[in-house]
C-alpha cells in the first residue's frame, strides 16, 4: 500500500496553522483544511486524515495539493460560480429607514415587516430578512420608549415613587 510522504510546511506555517485550528472566528471549513495540512505534515496517511477530519480521501488530496501550490493562502475559498447578486442592499436599507423607519401611513402598520417591504420592492422576503440581519436592522425596535397617556397608569407610577 502506498503512503504519501509527509507534507513539507513553509517557514512559520505550522504555528499559523495551529492558530487557525484554535481560532473561534475562523470558518469551520478553514479549520478543517488547516487540520488536514497539519496531519499531512506529521506524516499521517491520507486515508487516516480523512477518517480523523470527517472528510474524504479526494478532499485530503485536494487540500494537500492546494497547500503545496499556494501555501496557507491556498486554503481559502475560491470565488463560486454563478451570477453575482443583483439586489441593491443600499436601496433596501434606505427604504427601511426612510421617514424614521415608518412605512407610509396608507399601509396602516406601525413598522416594516420583511414580507411587507419585500412586496413593496418586488423581491423575496428572505432577501430582505438576510439584509436586515447582515446590517443588524430591527424595524420593530426603531421607535423609542413612550410614556403612557393613560391617567390611571400615571397615577399608579406617581404613587410608587
N, C-alpha and C positions, 0 to 999 in steps of 0.2 A: 504494500500500500504506500502510495506517495504522500509525503507530508511536506507541506510548503516550508521553506526556510523562514526563520524569524525575520520580521519586517524591521528594517533599519530606520530608526527615527532620526530626524534632523536635530541639530543642537537646540536644546531648551524645550523641545516639543513634548517630552514626557511630562514635565511639570505642568505645562499649559493644558495638556490633555487630561491630566488628573484633576486640574482645577475645573475643567468643563464638566467632568463626571460628578463633581461635588456641588456644582452650581445649582442654586434653586431657581434661577431665572432662565437658564438655557432650555431650549426646546427638548422634548423627550427624544426626538429623532437625532439631534446633535449629540446628546449624551450617549445614546446607543452607538452612534458612529465612533465616538471617542473611545468607548469601551472596546469596540471591535478592533480598533487600531492598537490600543494598549495590549490587548490579549495577543494580537498578531506579533507585536514586538517582543512579547515574552516567549514566543515560540510555540504557542498553543495551536493545535491543528485547526484548520478551517471548519471542520465538522463540529469539533468541540466548541469553538467560538460560537457557531450558530446555535448550538444547544444552550450554552450559557447566556446568550443575549436574547434568545427567543426569536431569532431570525432564521434565514435560510442560508445554505452554503453559497448560492449565487450572490446573495446580498453581501456576505462577508467578502467574497472575491471582488465585488464592485467597489467596496469602500477601501479595501487594501490597495487596489489599483488607483483609485482617486487620490489617496494619500500619497502614493509613490509619485504620481504625476504633479500634484499641486500642493502638497503639504496640508497643513491644517485648514487653509483657505478652501481646499477642495472638498472638505467635509460639509460645507454649507449647501443649502438648497439652490438648485439652478432654477431659472425662470420657467414657469409652467407654460405649456402650450395653450392656445385658445385666445380668444379676443379679449382685449382689455375692457374693464368695466366702463360703461358709458354714463353711469349715474353721476350727476354733479352733486357731490356731498355738500358743497357750499350753498347750493340752491335749497337743498332740504333743510339745512341748518337755518338759513335766512328766513325761510317760510315758517319754520317752527318758532323762531324767536322774534319775528316781526310783531309789531304792536304789543310789546311787552309779553310775548308768548301767548297771547289770547287769540283764539280763532275769530273769524268775523262773526258779528252778532247774529246774522241771518242763519247761522248753523245751529244756534240755540244751545251751545255747550260751553262749559267754563274753561276747558283746556283741550289740547290736541290729544287724540289717540293715534296710535300708529296706523290703524285702519282708516281713520277719517282723513289724515294727512295723505296717506297713500292714494286714496280715491281722488283727492283733490289734485295731486301731482301726476296721477296716471302711472304709478309704479307699485311694486308689491309692498305689502305692509311689513314683510320680513326685511326688506331692504331698509325701510325707514327705521325699524327697530334696531337693526345692525348698526346703522349710522348713529343713532341716539346712544347706543351702548358704547360705541367707539369714542364718542366725544363727551360721554357722561352727561347727556341731556335728559332731564326728567321733567317733562312738561307738567305733570300733575303736582310738582313741587315748586313751580315758578312763583306762585303768589306767596306773599309773606303772611305772617300771623296777623289775624284781625281780632280785635276785641268784640265781644258780643254786644249787640244793641238791645238785648233783652233786659228789661228793667229788673226782673226777678234775679237774673244771673248777676247783675251789677250789685244789687243789694246783698246777695249772698257773698260775693267776693269781698265787699267792703266790710261785712261783719266778721270775716275770717281773719282780718288783719290784727 
